[in-house]
Amino acid sequence: MSPLRLHFAVLENGLTLIGEHDPSALSMAAGYFVRTGARDEAAGESGVSHFLEHMVFKGTARRRGDDVNRQFDEMGAQYNAFTSEEATVFYGNVLPEFQAPLLDLLTDILAPALRPDDFELERQVILEEIARYEDQPQFTVLDQVRRVFYGTHPLGQSVLGSGDSIGALTPERMRQYHARRYRAGNVILALTGRFDWEQALAHARTATAGWLPARPPRDTAEPPARTAIEARETDRFHHVHGAWMTRGVPAQGSQRYAAELAAMALGAGRGSRLFWDVVDPALAVRCSAYHVEEDGAGFFGGAFECEPHRYDEVAGRIRQAWTRLCRAGLGADELERVKRKMNSALILHNETPFGRLVQLGMGWLYRGEIERLQTILEQVDSVGLPAVNELLRGLDGEPWAEFTLRPGAPELPRPKPGAK
Amino acid sequence: MESLREHRLGNGLTLLGDLMPDRHVVAFCLALPAGFATEDPARRGLSSIAAGMLLRGTMRRDSRALSDALDSLGLQRGEAVDCEFIEFHGALGRALLGPALDLYAEMLRSPAFPEDQLAAEREQGLQAIAALADDPGRRLMVELRRQFILSAHGESSLGTPEGIRAIVREDLVRDHLRRMCPCGGMLAVAGGFDWTEVVKRAERLFGDWRGNAPAPEAVRLRDGPWETRIHQETAQEHIGLAFPGVALGDPDFYPLRLAIGVLSGGMSGRLVTEVREKRGLAYAVGASLWTLPGAGVVCCYAGTTPDRADETAHVLDAELARLADGVAPPELERARIGILSALVMDQESSLARASAMVSDYWQLGRVRPLGEIQAAYRAVAVDQVDEVLRRRAAAPRTVVRLGPGRTGAPRQGGAA
């Protein structure tokens, strides 16, 4: 087994660098993890985090957008970015000899030029992305159920925004958001695989010297949650698409692995309780459950798709399965099975430098710790049955939200993309 | 040191191994020649129903006991029904590969096909077909495949409602004997494992299994231009386009694969540049080359709002036409390094290595060592790419558009 070496540094401006070096890896991965997302958007900024993530690839003071794309491709990089409610992540995976140009490019694009022409063109792409998700009801319901559950709390805000909110954004507004959120103290640079730590450190010292320091605040008090059931009728789909949410464990909570294991037993595919109760007897096309950790919050949730006449039965069985799980808890065998499944899922997920990068970076964003895979595996293994069942008992009767899209009357006409 | 291993059992089942000694996990892919291309045309969907029914219990264990036994190993598992194979793949801790293979052997060799579970399995199949209507992007690709590939390879693994309704238990039993056979099948293993142990165990579990599955018909592609529009009230119009590529073993394969890299290899590829970056017409746009025995398919996709669909289709068309003029050396180099890097990165994933072995062996009858693939890509010169494109990029295309735009019958007839 190859020895993994951990690295850590904080620069004067507050930028944190973390790394887990694996001498047996064939490639290296690097990523900037910015602690910002939909929940950090003020009124009038809905969708700006994600729109900015796109604009980051559209050029800087010393590069045009096509230079950025071309230079990534010249390194043979696998690269991309993603935005969630709480994080915006930019990453690249290259062969080790391309580390220096990869870092030069990644660091440069984090200070985008936001040119007005590029902004207008990319607005069209964002509107197309929104339209694309409208054709994927399984995603629409996940966005909507957050709003139903969290209400007006920032955690209920949509990552994509709406046609209206995107139509109203300006480069100036985005610049303000960037200046507020992309501060050195709010960003980490994570490295995995076979990287050169000294080179990365020297690069970051020089190249981020001009970044604004400090770490902007985020209110992480546990948000209020609502019990509510909302449905929307549409003539565009044939099945009922639904999602539900109830209270879970925050990313900083000591019971988070217990929550993950409980969710896995409830609804992680074949062999889970919802599989046997709902999918195996063909009541629904899909029916799953999961646990999501958030900054100071966390939730159990699930999604399903079924024929309209089976909706009552499916929704009833999901609710029943949850209540039974809370009140009677997991069985000892069941816990052992899900522990083993989670063990191999974690090992597999962390097998490649890129998979490892996301686990390492998100762990730091939430908990400020470099979490070795071995430590995570041991923590999962040490979760006892009483701990899981005590957690579950405490969740019985917590707020429950549900959102469904159902076949029915036509929706109101969609505004044309781009229309203000 | 060469990491690949190969061993053929007397019954024709081929064992493939890729050793990654420092890994704690091992991934496997067990592929048997019972895909939908050879299923009874009056029972379309039989392969998928059979795959589902195999998981519903053996002569020794009911579906719950089987599932619990697999889960107790911590196995990450899945099944896929493809045109020529049903594939079972999984990954788990290296010490548990043996017990996992034991369970798969039991599942494949002594299935119960419980009568009382068949109604639910059929119902799942019917709902999966209906679910396609709520997933327009996927529905488009299923239609494009059907319109362009005229042999049974163009069917959907989902089958048809009539086909699924017709399936009775007797069909499953008969079909299992006829097609779920070791000859032509593959068991590929990648990650941390002991090759000798795997061979020994496979001999014991599968060695006395006999049978030859029927051979699928040859792949046939549409050879004339064809366009179909499907009306559906969607937010975007989904545009799919296909034309003949080449098989994996064809001398044109590497040059054509590089050309598709120029078209769609990264964000600087021609399609993203022209459709997304310059015009903002789409969020998702791309092209790929996928291969079948003796044939290949180049496939393009773009999703755009309906009033921009004609312009998007026009740009796609123009970019494909421009391919015939050849590629510039810098864009070829970018495509090459992108493919070569991805090859190395794929080596880091045990599941990716197991499926790559199956894919190679299926189409070439052998697994290409990494060094051979790298050398082949490095050896392609720009004029070779241009020459291949001159011959192949102008091939007639099949176009399927799905969206709320006007409905219409096929604009021009091919071999319907």
Interface residues (C-beta under 8 A of the other chain):
Chain A: M1 S2 S24 A25 L26 S27 F57 G65 D66 V68 N69 R70 F72 D73 E74 M75 G76 A77 Q78 N93 V94 L95 L121 E122 R123 Q124 V125 I126 L127 E128 E129 A131 R132 E134 D135 Q136 P137 D235 R236 F237 H238 H239 H241 R270 G271 W276 V279 D280 P281 A282 A284 V285 E305 C306 E307 D333 E336 R337 V338 K339 R340 K341 M342 N343 S344 A345 I347 L348 E351 T352 P353 F354 R414 K416 P417
Chain B: D22 R23 H24 V25 A27 L55 S63 R64 S67 D68 L70 D71 S72 L73 G74 L75 Q76 R77 A91 L92 G93 A119 A120 E121 E123 Q124 Q127 A128 A130 A131 A133 D134 D135 P136 G137 E233 T234 A235 Q236 H238 G265 G266 M267 S268 G269 V272 T273 R276 E277 K278 R279 G280 L281 A282 Y283 A284 G303 T304 T305 D307 E333 R334 I337 G338 I339 L340 S341 A342 V344 M345 Q347 E348 S349 S350 L351
